């Protein structure tokens, strides 16, 4: 018993030794910037007026509470994130179900399906900006040829249409990532379960609802949380396509923070924006994780 306990201690010590470099790297890359932002958020530092930081307490947060531009950008971020994640999850699940079937050329289709996700986001944003161009865009050209419109639609000049355009571009790029994650989960489900369930007279929908969906929930949880964090912090795609316009309709929080820090050089207020955005993101991810885990436990119990 003593030898076993000693062996476990040595294994734990070895594990900590191996993990220490990675933990230090994470501490330096992630923890330090976050702590620095918390510290800077209670100071007033604007290179246009204040070269040295001046302690201001919670003034930056009070200012934020009355900042209409911040609330507008937060609303735009919420709309974009919700629409993108839901669309990508539904489409990704459908694509994964198709790619999980046996058909000729499946390997080639699986390989080409992931190409949009592998392309640089800024390049994709530039391409979609031209696709939605009101004069030379492919979308308007197709609609004209179909006789649905007579004059070009200003997709990126209308607040609602601009949001639809950036969501569409993001869904096109990121759906393959969701589908690959879900496809990996589908391939881990034994076919014997479906065969045994079909013997009892279960339909395809019943098999999907009672077998596929519950067993796929871990991958769904990972995909949703990962994409939620990415979509909430979206920057490059919208910066290239619309620059936050028109009239701030697509200005997400990350773009507002960028403008505050890099254009107006207001580092204190920019840090406060970073802190609040970080806390909102952590809270949203925690709530989503709790609800999905609760649903998973309920579904597993039903099975």
TORBA-717650 format. One record per residue (C-alpha): x, y, z; residue in one letter; residue number from 1. Coordinates in steps of 0.25 Angstrom, whole numbers, plus 2048, in hexadecimal, padded with zeros to 3 digits. Each point is the difference from the previous one (the first is absolute). Layout:
((X, Y, Z), 'A', NUM),
...
END
This chain:
((800, 800, 800), 'X', 1),
((80C, 809, 803), 'X', 2),
((806, 7FD, 7F3), 'X', 3),
((7F3, 803, 7F9), 'X', 4),
((7FF, 80D, 807), 'X', 5),
((80E, 804, 7FD), 'X', 6),
((7FF, 7FD, 7F1), 'X', 7),
((7F3, 809, 7FF), 'X', 8),
((808, 80B, 807), 'X', 9),
((80B, 7FE, 7F6), 'X', 10),
((7F6, 800, 7F4), 'X', 11),
((7FA, 80D, 805), 'X', 12),
((80D, 807, 802), 'X', 13),
((804, 7FC, 7F2), 'X', 14),
((7F3, 805, 7FA), 'X', 15),
((802, 80D, 807), 'X', 16),
((80E, 801, 7FB), 'X', 17),
((7FB, 7FE, 7F1), 'X', 18),
((7F4, 809, 802), 'X', 19),
((808, 80C, 806), 'X', 20),
((805, 805, 7F3), 'X', 21),
((7F3, 800, 7F9), 'X', 22),
((7F9, 806, 80D), 'X', 23),
((80B, 80B, 800), 'X', 24),
((7FD, 803, 7F1), 'X', 25),
((7F1, 801, 802), 'X', 26),
((802, 809, 80C), 'X', 27),
((809, 809, 7F8), 'X', 28),
((7F8, 800, 7F3), 'X', 29),
((7F2, 801, 807), 'X', 30),
((800, 804, 80E), 'X', 31),
((80A, 80B, 7FF), 'X', 32),
((7F8, 808, 7F6), 'X', 33),
((7F3, 7FE, 807), 'X', 34),
((805, 804, 80D), 'X', 35),
((807, 80C, 7F9), 'X', 36),
((7F3, 804, 7FB), 'X', 37),
((7F9, 7FF, 80D), 'X', 38),
((80B, 809, 806), 'X', 39),
((7FF, 80B, 7F5), 'X', 40),
((7F1, 800, 800), 'X', 41),
((800, 808, 80D), 'X', 42),
((80A, 80B, 7FA), 'X', 43),
((7FD, 80B, 7F7), 'X', 44),
((80B, 800, 7F5), 'X', 45),
((7FE, 807, 7F3), 'X', 46),
((80C, 803, 7F8), 'X', 47),
((7F9, 80C, 7FA), 'X', 48),
((7FE, 806, 80E), 'X', 49),
((806, 7F8, 80B), 'X', 50),
((80E, 7FA, 7FD), 'X', 51),
((801, 7FA, 80E), 'X', 52),
((7F5, 7F7, 806), 'X', 53),
((7F8, 807, 80A), 'X', 54),
((7F8, 7F7, 80A), 'X', 55),
((7F1, 802, 7FD), 'X', 56),
((7F9, 7F5, 808), 'X', 57),
((7F4, 7FB, 7F9), 'X', 58),
((7FE, 80D, 7F7), 'X', 59),
((803, 7F8, 7F3), 'X', 60),
((7F5, 7F6, 804), 'X', 61),
((7F6, 80B, 804), 'X', 62),
((803, 806, 7F2), 'X', 63),
((7FD, 7F3, 7F9), 'X', 64),
((7F3, 7FF, 807), 'X', 65),
((7FB, 80D, 7F8), 'X', 66),
((808, 7FD, 7F3), 'X', 67),
((7F5, 7FD, 7F6), 'X', 68),
((80B, 7FC, 7F6), 'X', 69),
((804, 7F5, 809), 'X', 70),
((7F2, 7FB, 802), 'X', 71),
((7FE, 800, 7F1), 'X', 72),
((80C, 7F9, 7FD), 'X', 73),
((7FD, 7F5, 80B), 'X', 74),
((7F2, 7FE, 7F9), 'X', 75),
((806, 7FF, 7F3), 'X', 76),
((80A, 7F5, 806), 'X', 77),
((7F4, 7F9, 806), 'X', 78),
((7F8, 800, 7F3), 'X', 79),
((80C, 7FB, 7F8), 'X', 80),
((805, 7F6, 80A), 'X', 81),
((7F2, 7FA, 802), 'X', 82),
((7FC, 7FF, 7F1), 'X', 83),
((80E, 7FB, 7FC), 'X', 84),
((801, 7F5, 80B), 'X', 85),
((7F2, 7FB, 7FE), 'X', 86),
((801, 7FF, 7F0), 'X', 87),
((80E, 7FA, 801), 'X', 88),
((7FB, 7F5, 80A), 'X', 89),
((7F4, 7FC, 7F7), 'X', 90),
((807, 800, 7F3), 'X', 91),
((80C, 7FA, 806), 'X', 92),
((7F8, 7F5, 806), 'X', 93),
((7F9, 7FD, 7F2), 'X', 94),
((80D, 800, 7F9), 'X', 95),
((806, 7F7, 80A), 'X', 96),
((7F5, 7F6, 7FF), 'X', 97),
((801, 800, 7F0), 'X', 98),
((810, 7FE, 801), 'X', 99),
((7FD, 7F5, 80A), 'X', 100),
((7F9, 7F8, 7F5), 'X', 101),
((807, 7F6, 7F7), 'X', 102),
((801, 805, 7F1), 'X', 103),
((809, 801, 7F5), 'X', 104),
((80B, 80B, 801), 'X', 105),
((7FD, 802, 80F), 'X', 106),
((80F, 802, 803), 'X', 107),
((801, 80B, 7F6), 'X', 108),
((7F3, 807, 804), 'X', 109),
((805, 800, 80F), 'X', 110),
((80D, 806, 7FC), 'X', 111),
((7FA, 80B, 7F7), 'X', 112),
((7F5, 803, 80B), 'X', 113),
((80B, 806, 809), 'X', 114),
((806, 809, 7F6), 'X', 115),
((7F8, 80C, 804), 'X', 116),
((804, 7FF, 80F), 'X', 117),
((80F, 7FF, 7FC), 'X', 118),
((800, 80D, 7F8), 'X', 119),
((805, 80D, 807), 'X', 120),
((7F4, 807, 806), 'X', 121),
((805, 80E, 7FA), 'X', 122),
((800, 7FA, 7F2), 'X', 123),
((7F2, 7FA, 802), 'X', 124),
((7FB, 80E, 805), 'X', 125),
((806, 807, 7F3), 'X', 126),
((7FA, 7F5, 7F7), 'X', 127),
((7F2, 801, 806), 'X', 128),
((801, 80F, 800), 'X', 129),
((801, 800, 7F1), 'X', 130),
((7F5, 7F5, 7FF), 'X', 131),
((7F6, 809, 807), 'X', 132),
((805, 80C, 7F8), 'X', 133),
((7F4, 808, 7FC), 'X', 134),
((805, 803, 7F2), 'X', 135),
((809, 7F4, 7FC), 'X', 136),
((7FD, 7F6, 80A), 'X', 137),
((7FC, 7F1, 7FD), 'X', 138),
((7F4, 800, 809), 'X', 139),
((7F9, 80C, 7F8), 'X', 140),
((804, 7FA, 7F3), 'X', 141),
((7F9, 7F3, 803), 'X', 142),
((7F4, 807, 805), 'X', 143),
((7FF, 808, 7F3), 'X', 144),
((801, 7F4, 7F7), 'X', 145),
((7F5, 7F9, 808), 'X', 146),
((7F8, 80D, 7FE), 'X', 147),
((7FE, 802, 80F), 'X', 148),
((806, 80E, 800), 'X', 149),
((802, 80B, 7F6), 'X', 150),
((80A, 809, 807), 'X', 151),
((80B, 7FB, 809), 'X', 152),
((7FE, 7FF, 80F), 'X', 153),
((809, 807, 809), 'X', 154),
((803, 7F4, 809), 'X', 155),
((80B, 807, 808), 'X', 156),
((7FA, 80E, 801), 'X', 157),
((7F3, 7FB, 807), 'X', 158),
((801, 7FD, 80F), 'X', 159),
((7F7, 7F4, 800), 'X', 160),
((806, 7FA, 7F2), 'X', 161),
((80E, 803, 805), 'X', 162),
((7FE, 7F8, 80C), 'X', 163),
((7FA, 7F5, 7F8), 'X', 164),
((80C, 800, 7F6), 'X', 165),
((80B, 7FF, 80B), 'X', 166),
((7F8, 7F5, 807), 'X', 167),
((7FF, 7F9, 7F3), 'X', 168),
((80F, 801, 7FD), 'X', 169),
((803, 7FB, 80E), 'X', 170),
((7F7, 7F4, 7FF), 'X', 171),
((806, 7FC, 7F2), 'X', 172),
((80E, 801, 806), 'X', 173),
((7FE, 7F9, 80E), 'X', 174),
((7F5, 7F5, 7FD), 'X', 175),
((80B, 7F6, 7FB), 'X', 176),
((807, 801, 80E), 'X', 177),
((7F3, 7FD, 807), 'X', 178),
((7FD, 7F4, 7F6), 'X', 179),
((80E, 7FA, 802), 'X', 180),
((7FE, 800, 80F), 'X', 181),
((7F2, 7FA, 7FF), 'X', 182),
((805, 7F6, 7F6), 'X', 183),
((80A, 7FB, 809), 'X', 184),
((7F6, 7FE, 80B), 'X', 185),
((7F6, 7F9, 7F6), 'X', 186),
((80C, 7F6, 7FC), 'X', 187),
((801, 7FC, 80F), 'X', 188),
((7F2, 7FC, 801), 'X', 189),
((7FF, 7F1, 7FE), 'X', 190),
((7F7, 7FB, 7F5), 'X', 191),
((7FB, 7F5, 808), 'X', 192),
((7F7, 809, 808), 'X', 193),
((7F9, 805, 7F4), 'X', 194),
((7FE, 7F1, 7FB), 'X', 195),
((7FB, 7FC, 80E), 'X', 196),
((7F6, 80C, 800), 'X', 197),
((7FB, 7FE, 7F2), 'X', 198),
((7FD, 7F1, 804), 'X', 199),
((7F6, 806, 80A), 'X', 200),
((7F9, 808, 7F4), 'X', 201),
((807, 80D, 803), 'X', 202),
((7FF, 80B, 7F4), 'X', 203),
((80C, 808, 7FB), 'X', 204),
((7FB, 80C, 808), 'X', 205),
((7FF, 7F8, 80D), 'X', 206),
((80E, 7FA, 7FE), 'X', 207),
((805, 80E, 7FE), 'X', 208),
((7F9, 806, 80C), 'X', 209),
((802, 7F5, 80A), 'X', 210),
((80E, 7FB, 7FC), 'X', 211),
((808, 80A, 7F7), 'X', 212),
((7FC, 80D, 807), 'X', 213),
((803, 7FB, 80F), 'X', 214),
((80D, 7F9, 7FC), 'X', 215),
((804, 80C, 7F8), 'X', 216),
((7FE, 80B, 80B), 'X', 217),
((80F, 800, 805), 'X', 218),
((804, 804, 7F2), 'X', 219),
((7F5, 80A, 7FE), 'X', 220),
((803, 806, 80E), 'X', 221),
((80F, 802, 7FB), 'X', 222),
((7FC, 805, 7F3), 'X', 223),
((7F6, 80A, 805), 'X', 224),
((809, 805, 80B), 'X', 225),
((80C, 802, 7F7), 'X', 226),
((7F8, 807, 7F5), 'X', 227),
((7F9, 809, 80A), 'X', 228),
((80D, 805, 805), 'X', 229),
((805, 802, 7F2), 'X', 230),
((7F4, 807, 7FB), 'X', 231),
((7FF, 809, 80C), 'X', 232),
((80E, 805, 7FE), 'X', 233),
((7FF, 801, 7F1), 'X', 234),
((808, 80B, 7FA), 'X', 235),
((807, 7FD, 7F2), 'X', 236),
((7F4, 7FC, 7F8), 'X', 237),
((7F8, 80C, 804), 'X', 238),
((80B, 809, 7FF), 'X', 239),
((803, 7FC, 7F2), 'X', 240),
((7F2, 7FF, 7FB), 'X', 241),
((7F9, 80C, 806), 'X', 242),
((80A, 807, 80A), 'X', 243),
((7F4, 800, 80A), 'X', 244),
((7F7, 808, 7F7), 'X', 245),
((7F6, 804, 7FB), 'X', 246),
((7FE, 80A, 80C), 'X', 247),
((806, 7F6, 80A), 'X', 248),
((7F5, 7F5, 7FC), 'X', 249),
((80B, 7F6, 800), 'X', 250),
((80A, 806, 809), 'X', 251),
((802, 7F5, 80A), 'X', 252),
((807, 801, 80E), 'X', 253),
((80E, 7FD, 7FB), 'X', 254),
((7FF, 80A, 7F5), 'X', 255),
((7FC, 80B, 80A), 'X', 256),
((80B, 7FC, 809), 'X', 257),
((80A, 801, 7F5), 'X', 258),
((7FB, 80E, 7FC), 'X', 259),
((801, 804, 80F), 'X', 260),
((80E, 7FB, 802), 'X', 261),
((807, 802, 7F2), 'X', 262),
((7F8, 80C, 7FA), 'X', 263),
((7FD, 808, 80D), 'X', 264),
((80C, 7FB, 808), 'X', 265),
((7F6, 7FF, 80C), 'X', 266),
((807, 7F4, 807), 'X', 267),
((7F9, 801, 80D), 'X', 268),
((7F2, 800, 7FB), 'X', 269),
((805, 7F5, 7F5), 'X', 270),
((805, 7F7, 80C), 'X', 271),
((7F2, 802, 807), 'X', 272),
((7F9, 7FC, 7F3), 'X', 273),
((809, 7F3, 7FF), 'X', 274),
((7FD, 7FD, 80F), 'X', 275),
((7F1, 801, 7FE), 'X', 276),
((800, 7F8, 7F3), 'X', 277),
((809, 7F5, 806), 'X', 278),
((7F6, 7FF, 80C), 'X', 279),
((7F4, 7FF, 7F7), 'X', 280),
((807, 7F6, 7F8), 'X', 281),
((804, 7F7, 80C), 'X', 282),
((7F2, 801, 806), 'X', 283),
((7F9, 7FD, 7F3), 'X', 284),
((809, 7F4, 7FD), 'X', 285),
((7FD, 7FB, 80F), 'X', 286),
((7F1, 801, 7FE), 'X', 287),
((800, 7F9, 7F3), 'X', 288),
((809, 7F5, 805), 'X', 289),
((7F7, 7FE, 80C), 'X', 290),
((7F3, 800, 7F8), 'X', 291),
((806, 7F6, 7F6), 'X', 292),
((806, 7F7, 80B), 'X', 293),
((7F2, 800, 807), 'X', 294),
((7F9, 7FC, 7F3), 'X', 295),
((80B, 7F6, 7FD), 'X', 296),
((7FE, 7FA, 80E), 'X', 297),
((7F1, 800, 7FE), 'X', 298),
((801, 7F9, 7F3), 'X', 299),
((809, 7F6, 804), 'X', 300),
((7F7, 7FC, 80C), 'X', 301),
((7F5, 7FF, 7F6), 'X', 302),
((808, 7F6, 7F8), 'X', 303),
END
